Amino acid sequence: MSSFRREFLKLMGAGTAWAAVATVAIPGAHAQVAPLPDPEGNKTFDVKTYGAKGDGTTIDTPAINKAIDAANASGGGIVPFSPGTYACYSIHLKSNVVLYLEPGATILAASVPEGGGSPGSRYDAAESNKPWENYQDYGHNHWHNSLIWGENIHDFAILGSGLIWGKGLSRGASDLPLAETPGMGNKAIGLKNCHNVLLRDFSILAGGHFSVLATGVDNLTIDNLMIDTNRDGIDIDCCRNVRVSNCSVNSPWDDAICPKSSFALGYARTTENVTISDCYVTGAYEMGTMLDGTWKRWSSDKAQQDKVLPYFPEEFNGSIKLGTESNGGFRNIAISNCVFDGSKGFALESSDGAVVEDITLTGITMRDCTNTPLFLRLGSRMRGPKGAKVGTMKRVIMSDIVCSNSMSRLGGGGIIAGIPGHPIEDIKIHDVYLEHRGSGTKEMAALNPPEAAEDDAYPDPDMFGDIPASGFFLRHVDNIEFTNVEIAFSQPDARPVFWMDHVDGADFFHVKTPKVLSSPVFVLHDVQDFRVAASRNVGDVYLEKVAQQRL
């Protein structure tokens, strides 16, 4: 065990006996933590000692909050949950306290009585975040209306192989009758302005609008979580020094792992120094079937049969996306060794003034993407205080990526699009194989999508409509390089592989396209400093400046 973890547990009031067992892993696809013993001499505050029943019916919130308060008042300690189901409303995290969910322990989000209930039978109220509430989605403005929340606290953790079940939580505005119920909660875990935080080994089922919402949280480690949920999985907003690793997220209706940089703190704060590694993200499975191991794929026929069509995801999500809330920016982000399965793919966005720079995406496998696999967008929605400038996007490397059977309507490879006067800059894409379904038509090939109207436009590949490229759609880009890139499709496609508009500085080395093509490899509009070498279906060429050309 690292010295940091040992000192962290000591700070919590735990001795080395606790530390030794806290890191014992049980073999399996999803590593578990061995049950902690209850050695004498360690500060433990068992919730049942404070009156919790764990019978699934009794509301255990008062007892749990008493145990947490006692641990905090004593200078720190561990609050264990023995096997049982603890029905709760809002649990209040405190500094220097570890919640430990033993195997078989479930924290259950209780239902709110019709009409909203009385104090003790509802979640904490959603606090006001005025005057900043208009600058980001509703859910990003509130933290207290969560099953578990903490604000302005430090050095705390939630550990163990138990379950957090958000059964009584709202999914947010998508189910209005439930969302409008007074006293309703809509997040499993909400954190604001915290530091030194560890979330490890537990599972979340049906986490509400956000399973984990961390805003302004620094030194955050999220490791080995399994999240099977009905909206977002993990949102990392305005956070610094974050490690997300070994997590599995099934989120059919929304994003799986989503760094953001909103204005929710009342100022533009950059999300930076973040790694996301060794994670599995998907939206292709019925909620709960990842956790129970049945892995049932969504089907419209079953949705019709079960009368759940309002909740049937028309386009499976489950993506890793940086945005759409993007006031502050993203710096020093490394995403590696992740698997995308039946998801929207990867998105990197600056729409509200974000400065985006020094990003790597490497060692990625994708299958059955329901959207374009790679989406980079620099736009000007500018949802934020007046006077903010359009952001920038530069120095992005995407490498060692393989993708199969992706949707082709929105470009089977990717969309990289800035706006007039604000190009995306310094992009390198290498060692990539992208295969999609093809079937693009001559009518699609003839399209010249208009500049997407920004204003309140949601930054998403659909904002451009059908794409006239079977590989990459490039618009307002400076200095981009493709090396060892192959584009393939399972059915013939009538569109050019690369469609380029207002691109300055584009190099293509060893680019492979299908041997038989019914379209040009390149269609160029207002392109400068263009070079191709050692590529299939097109000869070596250098063009200093061209208004219109097909190659």
C-alpha positions in Angstrom: 0.0 0.0 0.0 1.3 3.5 -0.9 2.4 5.8 1.9 -0.2 8.3 0.8 -3.0 5.8 1.4 -1.5 4.7 4.7 -1.3 8.3 5.9 -4.7 9.0 4.6 -6.2 6.2 6.7 -4.3 7.3 9.7 -5.8 10.8 9.3 -9.2 9.2 9.3 -8.4 7.7 12.7 -7.5 4.2 11.4 -4.4 2.3 12.3 -2.3 0.1 10.0 -4.6 -3.0 10.7 -7.4 -1.2 8.8 -4.9 -0.1 6.1 -3.7 -3.6 5.5 -7.1 -5.0 4.7 -8.4 -1.9 3.0 -6.4 -2.7 -0.1 -7.0 -6.5 -0.3 -8.6 -7.2 -3.7 -10.8 -10.2 -4.5 -10.0 -11.6 -8.0 -12.7 -10.9 -10.6 -13.6 -8.6 -13.5 -14.7 -6.0 -11.0 -12.2 -6.0 -8.1 -13.8 -5.9 -4.7 -12.5 -4.9 -1.3 -12.3 -7.5 1.4 -14.6 -6.9 4.5 -13.0 -4.7 7.1 -12.7 -6.3 10.6 -13.5 -4.3 13.7 -10.3 -4.3 15.6 -10.2 -2.7 19.1 -8.5 0.7 19.3 -9.7 2.0 16.0 -12.3 4.8 15.7 -15.3 3.1 14.3 -18.9 4.5 14.4 -21.2 1.7 13.2 -24.4 3.2 12.0 -26.4 0.5 13.8 -24.9 1.6 17.1 -26.6 5.0 16.4 -30.0 3.4 15.7 -29.9 2.4 12.0 -32.0 -0.7 11.3 -30.9 -1.6 7.8 -34.3 -3.3 7.1 -35.1 -1.4 3.9 -38.2 0.3 5.4 -37.1 2.3 8.4 -35.7 5.7 7.4 -32.1 5.5 8.7 -30.9 9.0 7.7 -31.0 10.4 11.3 -28.9 7.6 12.7 -26.4 7.6 9.8 -25.9 11.4 10.1 -25.4 11.0 13.9 -22.7 8.4 13.3 -21.0 10.7 10.7 -21.2 13.7 13.1 -19.7 11.7 15.9 -16.8 10.5 13.7 -16.1 14.1 12.6 -16.4 15.5 16.1 -13.8 13.0 17.4 -11.3 14.1 14.8 -12.1 11.4 12.2 -13.1 7.8 11.9 -14.7 5.1 9.9 -18.5 4.7 9.6 -19.2 1.1 8.6 -22.5 -0.2 7.1 -22.9 -3.9 7.8 -25.1 -6.0 5.5 -28.6 -4.6 5.1 -30.6 -2.1 3.2 -30.5 1.5 4.6 -33.4 3.6 3.3 -32.3 7.2 3.4 -32.9 10.8 2.4 -29.9 13.2 2.3 -26.8 11.9 4.0 -24.3 14.7 5.0 -20.6 13.9 4.4 -18.1 15.5 6.8 -14.3 16.0 6.8 -12.0 13.2 8.0 -14.7 10.5 7.7 -14.8 7.3 5.7 -18.1 5.6 4.8 -17.4 1.9 4.4 -20.1 -0.2 2.6 -19.5 -3.8 3.6 -20.5 -6.5 1.1 -24.2 -6.9 1.2 -24.8 -3.3 2.4 -27.1 -1.0 0.3 -27.8 2.6 0.8 -31.3 3.0 -0.7 -32.7 6.4 -1.9 -36.1 6.4 -0.3 -39.2 7.6 -2.2 -40.7 11.0 -1.4 -44.4 10.8 -0.4 -46.9 12.2 -2.7 -47.1 16.0 -2.2 -43.5 16.2 -1.0 -43.8 14.9 2.5 -42.6 16.6 5.7 -39.1 17.2 7.1 -37.6 13.8 7.6 -39.4 12.3 4.6 -37.8 14.3 1.8 -34.4 15.3 0.5 -32.6 18.5 1.4 -33.8 21.4 -0.7 -32.0 22.4 -3.9 -30.1 25.5 -2.7 -30.1 28.7 -4.7 -27.2 29.3 -7.0 -28.3 32.8 -8.2 -27.2 34.8 -10.2 -25.4 32.0 -12.0 -28.2 29.6 -12.7 -28.8 30.5 -16.3 -25.3 29.6 -17.4 -25.6 25.9 -17.1 -28.2 23.1 -17.0 -30.4 23.0 -13.9 -28.7 19.9 -12.5 -25.3 21.7 -12.3 -26.6 24.4 -10.0 -27.6 22.3 -7.0 -25.8 19.8 -4.8 -27.8 19.5 -1.5 -30.8 17.7 -3.2 -28.7 14.5 -3.3 -28.8 11.2 -1.6 -25.2 11.8 -0.3 -23.6 15.2 -0.4 -20.7 17.2 0.9 -19.7 20.9 0.6 -16.5 22.7 1.7 -15.1 19.5 3.3 -11.8 17.6 2.9 -10.1 14.3 3.5 -13.0 11.9 3.2 -13.9 8.7 1.3 -16.6 6.3 0.4 -15.2 2.8 0.1 -16.3 -0.9 0.1 -18.1 -3.3 -2.2 -21.7 -2.3 -1.3 -24.3 -0.6 -3.4 -25.8 2.8 -3.6 -29.3 2.4 -5.2 -31.0 5.6 -6.3 -34.4 4.0 -6.5 -36.3 7.1 -5.2 -34.3 9.7 -7.1 -35.5 11.7 -10.1 -33.8 11.5 -13.5 -34.1 15.3 -13.8 -36.2 17.3 -16.2 -36.8 14.3 -18.5 -39.5 13.0 -16.2 -41.2 16.2 -15.1 -43.9 14.8 -12.8 -41.2 13.3 -10.6 -38.8 16.1 -10.9 -41.4 18.7 -9.8 -42.3 16.8 -6.6 -41.4 19.0 -3.6 -38.5 17.5 -1.7 -37.3 15.3 -4.5 -33.6 14.4 -4.8 -31.9 13.9 -8.2 -28.3 12.8 -7.6 -26.7 9.8 -5.8 -23.5 11.8 -4.8 -23.1 15.6 -5.0 -19.8 17.2 -4.0 -18.9 20.9 -4.1 -15.7 22.8 -3.2 -13.9 19.8 -1.6 -10.4 18.4 -1.6 -8.7 15.1 -1.0 -11.5 12.8 -1.9 -11.5 9.0 -2.6 -14.4 7.0 -4.0 -13.6 3.4 -4.5 -15.0 -0.1 -5.1 -18.8 0.4 -4.6 -21.6 0.2 -7.2 -24.3 2.6 -8.1 -27.7 1.6 -9.6 -30.1 4.2 -11.0 -28.1 7.2 -9.8 -30.6 9.9 -11.0 -29.5 12.9 -13.0 -25.9 12.4 -11.9 -24.5 9.3 -10.2 -21.5 11.4 -9.2 -21.4 15.2 -9.6 -18.1 16.7 -8.4 -17.8 20.5 -8.8 -14.8 22.4 -7.7 -13.2 19.2 -6.2 -9.4 18.9 -6.2 -7.3 15.8 -5.5 -10.1 13.5 -6.5 -9.7 9.7 -7.0 -12.5 7.6 -8.4 -11.5 4.0 -8.8 -13.1 0.7 -9.5 -16.7 1.9 -9.5 -19.5 0.1 -11.3 -22.3 2.4 -12.4 -25.5 1.2 -14.1 -27.6 4.3 -14.3 -30.5 6.3 -15.9 -28.6 9.6 -16.7 -25.0 10.7 -16.3 -22.4 8.5 -14.7 -19.5 10.6 -13.5 -19.4 14.4 -14.0 -16.2 16.2 -13.2 -16.8 19.9 -13.2 -14.2 22.6 -12.5 -12.0 20.0 -10.8 -8.2 19.7 -10.6 -5.9 16.7 -10.2 -8.4 14.0 -10.9 -7.9 10.3 -11.4 -10.7 8.1 -12.8 -9.6 4.5 -13.3 -10.9 1.0 -13.6 -14.6 2.1 -13.8 -17.5 0.5 -15.7 -20.4 2.7 -16.6 -23.6 1.8 -18.4 -25.6 5.0 -19.1 -28.0 4.5 -22.0 -29.6 8.0 -21.8 -26.7 10.2 -21.1 -22.9 10.5 -20.8 -20.8 7.9 -19.0 -17.8 10.0 -17.9 -18.1 13.7 -18.5 -15.5 16.4 -17.5 -17.0 19.8 -17.7 -16.1 23.4 -16.8 -19.3 25.3 -16.1 -19.9 28.7 -14.4 -21.7 27.0 -11.5 -19.1 28.2 -9.0 -19.7 31.8 -10.1 -16.5 32.1 -12.1 -14.8 30.2 -14.9 -12.6 27.5 -13.4 -10.5 25.2 -15.6 -10.8 21.4 -15.3 -7.2 20.3 -15.5 -4.6 17.6 -14.7 -7.1 14.8 -15.3 -6.5 11.2 -16.2 -9.2 8.7 -17.3 -7.8 5.3 -17.8 -8.8 1.6 -18.0 -12.5 2.3 -18.1 -15.4 0.7 -19.9 -18.3 2.9 -21.1 -21.5 1.8 -22.8 -25.1 2.7 -23.3 -26.2 -0.5 -25.1 -27.6 -2.4 -22.1 -30.8 -2.3 -20.2 -30.2 -0.5 -16.9 -29.3 -2.9 -14.1 -28.2 -5.7 -16.4 -24.6 -4.8 -16.2 -24.7 -5.1 -12.4 -26.6 -8.3 -12.3 -24.5 -9.9 -15.0 -27.3 -10.6 -17.5 -26.1 -8.0 -20.1 -29.5 -7.5 -21.8 -29.2 -5.3 -24.9 -31.8 -2.7 -25.5 -34.3 -3.5 -28.3 -37.2 -1.4 -29.5 -39.4 -4.5 -29.6 -38.8 -5.3 -25.9 -39.4 -1.6 -25.1 -42.7 -1.8 -26.8 -43.6 -5.0 -25.1 -42.6 -3.7 -21.6 -44.3 -0.3 -22.3 -41.1 1.6 -21.5 -40.8 3.5 -24.7 -40.6 7.0 -23.0 -37.4 5.7 -21.4 -36.1 3.8 -24.4 -32.9 5.5 -25.6 -33.3 6.2 -29.3 -29.6 6.7 -29.6 -27.5 5.0 -27.0 -25.2 7.4 -25.3 -22.6 6.2 -22.7 -19.9 8.4 -24.1 -16.8 10.1 -22.7 -17.3 13.8 -23.4 -15.5 16.9 -22.4 -18.3 19.5 -22.5 -20.9 20.7 -23.1 -20.7 23.0 -20.1 -17.4 24.7 -21.1 -16.8 28.2 -19.6 -13.5 27.6 -17.9 -11.7 25.1 -20.2 -9.8 21.8 -20.2 -6.0 21.6 -19.8 -3.7 18.6 -19.4 -6.2 15.8 -19.9 -5.1 12.2 -20.7 -7.6 9.5 -21.6 -6.1 6.1 -22.2 -6.9 2.3 -22.5 -10.7 2.7 -22.5 -13.3 0.6 -24.2 -16.4 2.2 -25.8 -19.2 -0.3 -26.5 -22.5 0.9 -28.1 -21.9 4.5 -27.2 -21.8 7.9 -28.9 -18.0 7.9 -29.0 -15.6 10.6 -27.9 -16.4 14.3 -27.8 -14.2 17.4 -27.0 -16.0 20.7 -27.0 -15.6 24.4 -26.3 -18.8 26.2 -26.8 -18.9 28.8 -24.0 -15.4 30.3 -24.1 -13.3 27.4 -22.8 -9.6 27.2 -23.5 -8.9 23.6 -24.5 -5.3 22.5 -24.8 -2.9 19.6 -24.3 -5.3 16.7 -24.6 -4.4 13.1 -25.5 -6.7 10.2 -26.4 -4.8 7.0 -26.8 -5.2 3.2 -26.7 -9.0 3.3 -27.4 -11.3 0.5 -28.8 -14.8 1.4 -30.0 -17.6 -0.8 -31.3 -21.1 0.0 -32.6 -20.8 3.8 -32.2 -24.2 5.4 -32.4 -22.6 8.8 -33.4 -19.4 9.9 -35.1 -16.5 8.2 -33.2 -14.4 11.4 -32.9 -16.0 14.8 -32.4 -14.1 18.0 -31.9 -16.0 21.3 -31.8 -15.0 24.8 -31.2 -18.2 26.9 -31.2 -19.7 30.1 -29.9 -22.8 29.3 -28.0 -21.3 31.5 -25.3 -23.7 30.6 -22.5 -22.2 32.7 -19.7 -21.6 36.3 -18.6 -21.6 38.9 -21.3 -18.2 39.9 -22.7 -16.6 36.4 -22.6 -14.4 35.6 -25.7 -14.8 32.6 -27.9 -12.4 29.9 -26.7 -9.6 28.0 -28.3 -8.8 24.4 -29.0 -5.2 23.4 -29.7 -2.6 20.6 -29.2 -4.8 17.5 -29.3 -3.3 14.1 -30.1 -5.5 11.0 -30.8 -3.7 7.7 -31.5 -3.9 4.0 -31.3 -7.6 3.9 -31.9 -9.7 1.1 -33.4 -13.4 1.4 -34.2 -15.8 -1.0 -35.9 -19.4 -0.9 -37.1 -20.0 2.8 -36.3 -22.8 4.9 -37.6 -21.9 6.5 -40.9 -24.5 9.3 -41.4 -22.5 11.7 -39.3 -19.1 10.7 -40.7 -17.7 7.3 -40.0 -14.4 8.8 -38.8 -14.9 12.1 -37.2 -16.0 15.7 -37.3 -13.4 18.4 -36.5 -15.0 21.8 -36.8 -14.3 25.3 -35.7 -16.0 28.5 -36.7 -15.0 31.4 -39.0 -12.1 33.3 -37.4 -11.6 30.6 -34.7 -10.0 27.5 -36.1 -9.2 24.4 -34.2 -5.4 24.1 -34.2 -2.5 21.6 -33.9 -4.2 18.2 -34.2 -2.4 14.9 -34.7 -4.2 11.7 -35.5 -2.1 8.6 -36.0 -2.3 4.8 -35.9 -6.0 4.7 -36.3 -8.4 2.2 -37.9 -12.0 3.3 -38.4 -14.6 1.0 -39.9 -18.3 2.0 -40.4 -21.4 0.8 -42.0 -21.1 2.9 -45.2 -24.1 3.4 -47.6 -23.6 7.1 -47.9 -25.4 8.4 -51.0 -24.6 10.8 -53.9 -27.1 13.2 -52.4 -25.2 13.2 -49.1 -21.9 13.6 -51.0 -23.3 16.8 -52.6 -24.1 18.5 -49.3 -22.3 21.6 -48.1 -23.6 21.8 -44.5 -24.2 25.4 -43.4 -22.2 26.9 -40.5 -24.2 25.6 -37.5 -26.2 28.4 -35.9 -24.9 28.7 -32.4 -27.0 30.9 -30.1 -28.5 28.2 -28.0 -27.4 25.3 -30.2 -26.4 22.2 -28.3 -22.9 21.1 -29.4 -23.4 17.7 -31.0 -22.6 16.1 -34.3 -26.3 16.3 -35.2 -26.0 20.1 -35.4 -24.6 19.7 -38.9 -27.1 17.2 -40.2 -25.9 14.5 -42.7 -22.2 14.8 -43.3 -20.7 14.7 -46.9 -17.7 12.6 -45.8 -17.3 8.9 -45.3 -14.3 9.5 -43.2 -13.6 13.0 -41.7 -15.4 16.3 -42.0 -12.9 19.1 -41.4 -13.9 22.7 -41.3 -11.9 25.7 -39.9 -8.9 23.8 -38.9 -5.2 24.9 -38.9 -2.3 22.5 -38.8 -3.7 18.9 -38.8 -1.8 15.7 -39.5 -3.0 12.2 -40.3 -0.4 9.4 -40.2 -1.1 5.7 -40.5 -4.8 6.1 -40.7 -7.2 3.7 -42.4 -10.9 4.3 -43.2 -13.0 1.3 -44.1 -16.7 0.7 -44.6 -18.8 -2.5 -44.8 -21.0 -1.2 -47.6 -20.1 1.0 -50.5 -20.2 4.7 -49.8 -20.6 7.5 -52.4 -19.1 10.3 -50.3 -15.5 11.5 -50.4 -13.4 10.2 -47.6 -12.1 13.6 -46.5 -14.2 16.7 -46.9 -12.3 19.9 -46.1 -13.3 23.5 -45.9 -11.1 26.4 -44.8 -8.2 24.2 -43.7 -4.7 25.7 -43.5 -1.9 23.2 -43.1 -3.0 19.6 -43.6 -0.6 16.6 -44.0 -1.7 13.1 -44.8 0.9 10.3 -44.7 0.2 6.6 -45.3 -3.6 7.0 -45.3 -5.4 3.9 -46.6 -8.9 4.0 -48.1 -10.9 1.1 -49.6 -9.3 -0.2 -52.9 -12.5 0.4 -54.8 -14.0 3.8 -54.4 -16.9 5.5 -56.2 -15.8 8.9 -54.9 -12.7 11.0 -54.6 -10.5 10.6 -51.6 -10.5 14.4 -51.0 -12.8 17.2 -51.7 -11.2 20.6 -50.9 -12.7 24.0 -50.4 -10.4 26.9 -49.6 -7.5 24.8 -48.5 -3.9 25.9 -48.1 -0.6 24.1 -47.5 -2.0 20.6 -48.3 0.2 17.6 -48.7 -0.4 13.9 -49.3 2.3 11.1 -49.5 2.4 7.3 -49.6 -1.4 7.0 -49.5 -3.8 4.7 -51.4 -6.0 5.9 -54.2 -4.3 9.3 -54.5 -0.8 10.2 -55.7 1.7 12.3 -53.8 0.8 15.9 -54.1 1.5 19.3 -52.6 -1.0 22.2 -53.0 0.0 25.6 -51.8 -3.5 27.0 -52.2 -6.7 25.8 -53.8 -10.2 27.1 -53.9 -11.9 24.0 -55.1 -10.5 20.6 -56.0 -11.2 16.9 -56.0 -8.5 14.3 -55.6 
